[in-house]
Each structure stands twice: as C-alpha cells, then as structure tokens.
Amino acid sequence: MAALLSLVEFQLKNAHDLNALLIEERAAIASRISVEIEKLAKAKLTLIEQIRSTDERIGQHPDVTELKQDGNLTSLVDQINQTMSACQKENTLNGEALDRAQLSYNRLNNLMQQSQGKIGMTYNADGHTHTLSTLGTSLKA
C-alpha cells in the first residue's frame, strides 16, 4: 500500500485543486458561460470522486492511527479539513448563484412570452406561462 504521507499529501493537493475549480466555477456562473459551467461541473465531479477514493484508501491504510499521532500528518489533515470546509461554503454559494440565474432566466422567459400577446397566454401545470398563437382561431361555431 502507498505510504500514508504521500496519500495525505495527494489528498491535500486534490482539496486545493477543488477549491481553485470552485472559484473558477463562480466566475463562469457570474459570466453566464454555460459551456464553461458544464465543463467545470464535470471536472468537479471527477475531483470529488478522486477525493472520496483517496479518503477510502487512507481509511484502509494499516498506519491510519498515525494521522492522530504524527504532528506532521495531523497538520496536513487539519489543512485538508479547512480546505474542504472552504470548498463546501464555495459550492453552496455557487449553487445559490445558479438558482438565482435560473430564476432570472424564468422571469425573462415569462416576460418574453407575455410580450407576444396576452390573448393567447395560458399557464401550464407548473404555473409557467405558455403562449399559443392559435388560441381560439380554429373554432367552427
């Protein structure tokens, strides 16, 4: 099995990489670059899986008790925990920003539909407006 120190250092690198990626994601969300947001989301999932897998390997390492006994390893674990906490906060902020962007898009979409003419405007099951340009034009009576 790999040396515990190298696994912990790799985990710290992954945590820093994830934090940097989340900051990039925030910039892409603010710029509304959907292709970039999608690319970063895929990279984020890959990094999260790598962090999970490395964490599993660390947990199964025969010298895992050294994480609490060796001062150098304890310091690295603390850094990992702090970085992952920052990642969670950043990810929450990014999720809220995406929610606001989606809400803004829905409002704009509704306004566009309303501007096409209120006569043909109906609402679907989700409560969103829907404009039919043929509403009432196919009546035979």
C-alpha positions in Angstrom: 0.0 0.0 0.0 1.1 3.5 -0.7 2.9 5.5 2.0 0.4 7.3 4.3 2.2 10.6 3.9 2.0 10.5 0.1 -1.7 9.7 0.3 -2.4 12.6 2.7 -0.3 15.0 0.5 -2.2 13.8 -2.5 -5.5 14.4 -0.7 -4.4 18.0 0.2 -3.5 18.7 -3.4 -6.9 17.4 -4.5 -8.6 19.6 -1.9 -6.7 22.7 -3.1 -7.5 21.8 -6.8 -11.2 21.5 -5.9 -11.1 24.9 -4.2 -9.5 26.5 -7.2 -12.0 24.9 -9.5 -14.9 26.1 -7.4 -13.6 29.7 -7.7 -13.3 29.2 -11.5 -16.9 27.9 -11.5 -18.1 31.0 -9.6 -16.5 33.3 -12.3 -18.2 31.2 -15.0 -21.5 31.4 -13.3 -21.2 35.2 -12.9 -20.3 35.5 -16.6 -23.1 33.0 -17.6 -20.8 31.0 -19.8 -22.8 27.7 -19.9 -20.3 25.7 -21.8 -17.6 26.6 -19.2 -20.0 25.9 -16.3 -20.8 22.4 -17.7 -17.1 21.7 -18.2 -16.2 22.7 -14.7 -19.1 20.7 -13.2 -17.8 17.6 -14.9 -14.2 18.3 -13.6 -15.7 18.9 -10.1 -17.4 15.5 -10.1 -14.2 13.9 -11.1 -12.2 15.6 -8.4 -14.9 14.8 -5.8 -14.7 11.1 -6.8 -10.9 11.2 -6.5 -11.1 12.8 -3.1 -13.6 10.1 -2.0 -11.5 7.3 -3.3 -8.3 8.7 -1.7 -10.1 9.1 1.6 -11.2 5.4 1.4 -7.5 4.4 0.7 -6.3 6.5 3.7 -9.0 4.9 5.9 -7.9 1.4 5.0 -4.2 2.1 5.4 -2.5 0.0 8.1 -0.9 3.0 9.6 -4.0 5.1 9.8 -3.6 5.7 13.6 -0.5 7.8 12.8 -2.9 10.5 11.5 -3.6 11.5 15.1 -0.2 10.7 16.5 2.3 12.2 14.0 2.4 16.0 14.2 3.2 16.5 10.5 0.3 14.3 9.4 -2.1 15.9 11.9 -1.2 19.3 10.5 -1.8 18.1 6.9 -5.2 16.6 7.9 -6.2 19.9 9.6 -5.3 21.7 6.3 -7.4 19.2 4.3 -10.3 19.7 6.7 -10.1 23.5 6.5 -9.8 23.4 2.7 -12.7 21.1 2.3 -14.8 23.3 4.6 -14.0 26.3 2.4 -15.0 24.1 -0.6 -18.4 23.3 0.9 -19.0 27.0 1.5 -17.9 27.9 -2.0 -20.1 25.2 -3.5 -23.1 26.4 -1.6 -22.6 29.9 -2.8 -22.2 28.6 -6.4 -25.4 26.6 -6.1 -27.3 29.7 -4.8 -25.9 31.8 -7.7 -27.1 29.1 -10.2 -30.5 29.1 -8.6 -30.7 32.9 -8.9 -29.6 32.7 -12.5 -32.3 30.1 -13.3 -34.9 32.2 -11.6 -33.8 35.2 -13.6 -34.0 33.2 -16.8 -37.5 32.0 -15.9 -38.7 35.6 -15.3 -37.2 36.8 -18.5 -38.8 33.9 -20.4 -42.2 34.7 -18.8 -41.8 38.4 -19.8 -41.0 37.4 -23.4 -44.0 35.2 -23.6 -46.2 37.9 -22.2 -44.9 40.4 -24.7 -46.1 38.1 -27.5 -49.7 38.9 -26.6 -51.8 38.3 -23.5 -54.7 37.0 -25.5 -53.0 33.6 -26.2 -51.3 33.3 -22.9 -52.1 30.3 -20.7 -50.5 28.6 -17.8 -49.1 25.0 -17.7 -49.3 22.6 -14.8 -46.1 24.1 -13.3 -47.6 27.6 -13.2 -45.3 28.9 -16.0 -46.9 30.9 -18.8 -47.3 29.5 -22.2 -48.3 31.5 -25.3 -50.4 29.9 -28.0 -50.6 32.0 -31.2 -53.5 29.8 -32.4 -55.7 30.1 -29.3 -59.3 30.3 -30.4 -58.5 30.5 -34.1 -59.7 27.0 -35.0 -63.3 27.5 -33.8 -66.0 26.4 -36.2 -69.1 27.9 -34.5 
